[in-house]
C-alpha cells in the first residue's frame, strides 16, 4: 500500500496511490489517517497539485546520526554502541518537489539522503514484536544540514532544523510492499545536478528500524505519525576534499528504490 498527502488547491488530502490515480481517504493528511486507527476506505480520485510532506505535522521527528558504516568511516568516527539521537521540528519539513530554503546565515548547506520510519501506532518500551507492529511504513527524507551551525557546539540540533529545508515523501510505503519488510533492504541514493553523490543500501545500517523503535520508545512514547530518520550513508559534501555544499539553483534528487524520489531545487532566501 502506498499513501501520500497531496495538495488540492488550498487544502491537503490523504490519498491512496492506485493504478487509476490518487484515491481520497477522507482525511486531511496521512498523519491524521494514522491517528484515527481506522481502516483504509477509498473514495473518489482527486486532482493532485503536488505533494505536501507525507506527514505534515508529526508530533516528533527523531533523527539518528552516524548510523551507516560508510558515513561513520568518512567522518572518522568509531562504530557507536548506542544510537546517536537528535531532533527536528515540523517547520523544517517540505514536500517532495518544494524548494529547499538556503538560509543566508549558512555557507555550508549539505545533503543527507535518509530512509525514514513512520510510526503507525502508540508504543512505549516496545518488545521486538511490538516495535515491528508499530511501523506503519517508510518514506524518503533528506536531512539537509547547515554544517557551520551544526558544529558550532557539541549539540547538532541548531544545524539540523532550519525552516523549510527537509523534504520528506512523496509516499509512505507499507512494510508488506518492501523487500525485507520492517527491516527493508533497499538501494538509496542522492544526486546533485545529475551527479551521484551518495549511493548505498539500507542493509549498511548499524541500527535497523526495529531496533530504533525499541530504543527510542524506551525514552519516550512514540505516537502515530511520528517520524524516525534513520541516518545517512557516505558521500556527504562536508566529508569531501575540498568540502562541497549546495548553492542557489542546485537540483537535489533523493531516491530509495520501491518507495520513490524527492526532487528539490535549492533556493537562496
N, C-alpha and C positions, 0 to 999 in steps of 0.2 A: 504494500500500500504506500502511495506517495501523496503526501499532504503539502499544502502551501498556503501562505497568506498573500492574497493578491489585492492590488489596488483597483477599485472600480469607481472612477470619478473621485469624489471626496471621501469615500468610505473604503474600508478593507473588508474582505470576506475570507473565511476559512474554506478551502476547496479541496476536493479530491481530484488528482490528475488521472484522467481517463483517456481512452483512445479517441473519444469524441470531444475532449476539451476539459475545462475545469468545472466540476460539478459543485454547486453550492452545498455547504454542510449545515447552514443555519446558524453559524456563529461568526462573530466579527473577526476572529483570528484563531490560529491553531492553539495558542496558549489558552484561550477561553474554552475551546473544544476539549482540550486535555483536562482542564479543571472541572469540567462538567461530568467527567467519567461516564458519558453517555455513549451508546453505540453509534457508529458512523452511519448516517442515513443521508443519502444523496438527494439533491433537488435539481433544479434547472441548471443548465450550462450558463456560466456567467462570462461576460466580456471582461478580460483582464487587461488593465492598462499598465501592468508591470508588477513586480514583486516587492512587497514590504519585507522587512525582516521576518523570517518564518515564525519566530516568537517575538512580537514587537516589544512586549513589556515583561520580560522574565523577572520573577521576584529575586532571583540570584543568578549571577554569571560567575561561576568559579572557573579559574584557569590554572593550568598545570604547566610549570616551566621545566625545562631540562628533562624531557620525557622520551626523546628519541636518541638512540645511541649515537647516531651520526652527528646530531646537533650538540650533544654533550661533548663529544670529542673536539668538534671545531671551536667550541667555546673554552676548551682547556680545563674542563671540569671532570670530577670523578662521578661514577655511576651513583646516584643517590640511594640512600637506604629507605627514605620515605618520599612521597610526592612533595614537590615544591609548589605551594599554593599561593595564588593572589586572586584579585577580583577585578571585575569591570562593573560599570553602571550602564543601565539601559540606554542612556543618552548617547553612548558610544556606537550603538548599532545602526546600520544602514542596510538597505535592500541589496539584492543580488546584482543590480545594474546601476545603483546610485553612485554618485561621485564620492570619492574619498577626500575629505577636507584636509588639505595640507596646512597646518597652523603656522602663522608667521613666526611663532615663538620657537619653532624647532627647525634645525638644519640637518636632521638625521632621522628621517622617516623611513622605516624598514618594513619589510614584508615577512609574514609568518603564516604559511598555509597550515590549516588545522582541521582535524576531524572533531566535530562537536557532538556530544551526547545530549539528547533531550529527555528529560525525566517525565514519565507519564503517570506516576502515582506517588503518593506520600510515603516516605520511608525514613526510618531512623534506626541506627545501629543495625544495618542490614546484614543478614546472612548472605551467603553466596546466591542461594535461590531467590531471596527477596531482592537482591541487587539486580539479578538478571531480569526479574519480572518488572522492576521499576523503570527499565529503559524502554521508552516509547519508540525511539528510533535515533537516527543520526542525520546530521546535516553538515554543510561546508561552512567554514569560518576562516577569515584571515585576521589574525591578531596584529593589525598594523600598529607599529610601536615607534614612539619617539625616543630613540636611543639616548640622546643627550639629556632628556628628562628622566628616563629610566635609571640611569647611572649617576644621577645627582646624589642619591643616598643609597643605602643598602636595600631599602624597600622599593619595589618596582612599580607600584600602582600608578604613580603620577605620570609615568611614561606609557601606560597601557590603556588609559581610558579617556583620552581626548575625545571631545564630542564629534560625532559623525565620521568616525574613522574605521569602524569594524563591520565589514559586510558579513552577512550570515544568511544562508539559504541555498538555492531557491526552494528546495524541497526538504521535507522530513521523510526519510525512507525507513520503514519498519524493519526490524532485525530479520524477520522471516524472508525478506526480499533481498538479503545481502549475503554473499559468501562469508561464512564464519559466524553469522548471526550476531549475538551480542558482543562477540569478540571479532569484529569484521577484519578480513584480510583484503585490503583494497589499495590500489595504486593511488598516490596523492602527489600533486604537482602544483607548481606555481611558475608562471612566466611573466616577464615584464617586457612589453613591446615585442611580443612574439618570441623572445629568447627564454628558454627554460632555465630557471634559477634554482628550483627545488624539484627533486624527483625521488620518491621513496615509496615504501609500503608500510601500511599501518601495523604490520607484524613486527616492525622495529621498535614499537612502543615498549618502554620499560614497565610501566604500569598500565594494564589494559582497562577498558571501560568498566568492567565489572569490579575490578579491584579499586578503581577510583570511586565508584559509587559506595562501596563498602567503607572506604577510608573517610570520605567526606561526610557520609551520613553518621559517622561516629561523632563528628564535631557539631553538626547542625542537621536539622530535619530538612530533607530535600522534598520539594513540592512539585506538583505537575507544572510543566513549563520551564522549570529551572534548566539552565544550560551549564554543561561542563566542557570547556575547550581543552582538548587532551594534550596539547603541545605541538611543537613544530619540528620537522626534520632538518637536516643540514642544508646549507645553501643560503642562509640569510645574508643580507648585504653587509651587516656590521662585521661579519667574520671574514670578509674578503680583503685581499691586499691589492690595491688600497680599498677601503670600505666603499660601498656603493649604496646610494639612498635614492628614494623616489623624488622626482621633480615634477613640476606642473606639466600636465599632458601625458604622463606615463600611463599606459594601459596595463592593469594588473589582472591576470586571469588565474583563478584558483580552482582546481578541479580535483574531484575524487570520483573514481570510477563507480558506476552504478548509482551514484547519488546526483551528480550534476556539477555545474560550474558557476562561479561568480565571475563577472567581468566588470571592472570598475575603473574609472579614469580618475587619476589623482589631480585635484584642482587646488591651486593656491587660493586661500581665503583671506 
